């Protein structure tokens, strides 16, 4: 049985220039499925490598070096995906600081 180790994902963003203003964020995160361990102890993770606006009207500003932490619910599309599969995730942070994440797609 696979362990699903995406429960807490952290993204370190080093490339975003400028200052982030307080307020909502609506971002598209892109990453790849990775596996570690063997057999029943195999863990599935997603390594995120890029972040952009979700759509043209979205705001997605992040300070240089800022980390985003969130929980991603277990999803069979990720746990059953081959290693190296591309993952797209929508990250929304509201004015009150609450965060919502939604898996958009998993592909090869």
C-alpha positions in Angstrom: 0.0 0.0 0.0 1.4 3.4 -1.0 1.9 6.2 1.5 0.6 9.5 0.3 3.0 12.1 1.5 1.5 15.2 0.1 -0.4 16.0 3.3 1.7 19.1 3.9 3.4 20.7 0.9 5.7 23.6 1.1 6.7 25.8 -1.8 9.8 28.0 -1.6 9.5 30.8 -4.1 12.8 32.5 -4.9 12.0 34.1 -8.2 9.1 36.4 -7.5 10.3 40.0 -7.6 8.8 43.0 -5.9 6.7 43.2 -2.8 3.6 41.2 -2.1 0.6 43.2 -1.0 -1.9 41.9 1.5 -4.9 40.5 0.0 -6.2 37.4 -1.9 -4.1 35.2 -4.1 -5.3 32.9 -6.9 -2.4 31.0 -8.3 -1.7 28.0 -10.6 1.1 25.8 -9.2 2.8 23.2 -11.5 4.9 20.3 -10.4 5.8 16.6 -10.9 5.0 13.4 -9.2 7.9 11.8 -7.3 8.3 8.5 -5.5 10.6 7.5 -2.7 11.0 4.3 -0.7 10.1 0.8 -1.7 7.1 -1.6 -1.4 4.5 -0.8 1.3 6.6 2.1 2.5 6.7 3.9 -0.9 5.7 7.6 -0.6 4.2 9.7 -3.3 5.0 13.4 -3.3 4.6 16.4 -5.6 7.6 18.6 -6.2 6.3 22.0 -7.3 8.5 24.0 -9.6 6.5 27.0 -10.9 3.7 29.4 -9.9 1.7 31.8 -12.0 -1.6 33.7 -12.0 -4.5 31.3 -12.3 -6.2 33.5 -14.9 -5.8 37.0 -16.3 -7.8 38.7 -13.5 -6.0 36.8 -10.7 -3.5 38.2 -8.3 -0.6 36.0 -7.4 2.1 38.0 -5.8 4.7 36.5 -3.5 7.7 37.9 -1.7 11.1 36.6 -2.7 11.9 33.5 -0.5 8.3 33.4 0.9 7.0 29.9 1.6 3.4 28.8 1.1 2.2 25.9 3.2 -1.0 24.0 2.6 -2.6 20.6 2.9 -3.5 18.7 -0.3 -6.1 16.0 0.2 -5.2 12.5 -0.9 -6.3 11.9 -4.4 -6.1 8.7 -6.4 -5.2 10.6 -9.6 -1.9 11.6 -7.9 -1.2 8.4 -6.0 -1.8 6.2 -9.2 0.1 8.6 -11.5 3.4 7.4 -12.9 6.5 9.1 -11.5 7.3 12.3 -13.5 3.6 13.0 -14.3 2.8 16.7 -14.4 0.4 18.1 -11.7 -1.5 21.4 -11.8 -3.0 22.8 -8.7 -5.1 25.9 -7.9 -4.1 27.7 -4.8 -6.5 30.3 -3.4 -5.7 32.4 -0.3 -8.6 34.6 0.9 -8.4 38.0 2.6 -9.1 36.4 6.0 -6.0 34.1 5.4 -7.9 30.9 4.8 -6.5 28.7 2.0 -8.2 26.4 -0.5 -6.4 24.1 -2.8 -7.9 22.1 -5.7 -6.2 19.6 -8.0 -6.8 20.8 -11.6 -5.1 18.0 -13.6 -2.6 15.1 -13.5 -1.0 14.0 -16.8 2.0 12.3 -18.2 
